[in-house]
Structure formats: structure tokens, C-alpha cells
Amino acid sequence: MRNRVRAEREFQKITQEQLSQMVGVSRQTINAIEHGKNIPSLLLAMKISKVLGKKVDDLFILEEFD
């Protein structure tokens, strides 16, 4: 699974720390998601999408082999 969390977060000038506080996780969790080392739960993906004002499908892209 690919994601556009980092690109959208940076576009909106939000730090990892700010995003993590807004969705209730650690900064390390956001970092792991952005680097593809952690796939967020549906609930966390929805929270991130809501904070960034995007649809879940716009931020998280399922790849053919997933």
C-alpha cells in the first residue's frame, strides 16, 4: 500500500508532531506510516483523512499485489 500522507501533510504545512497530536498517536507512528513501515488501522486512516480534509482513497492507495 502506498500513501500520500507526507505529501499532503507537508503541502498543508503540518508537522508530524502536530498531525500525531490531532489524531492521537505518536510522532513515530506517523513517521512509520509515511515511510510505509506501518499500515494504519481503518480508524486511524479515517482520522488522518479527516484532519487533512481528504478522502481515505486519496491518501491511501491499494496496489495490485496488496
Summary of the structure (lengths in Angstrom):
residues: 66
radius of gyration: 10.8
end to end distance: 6.4
largest distance: 32.3
contacts: 163
relative contact order: 0.25
helix: 58%
strand: 6%
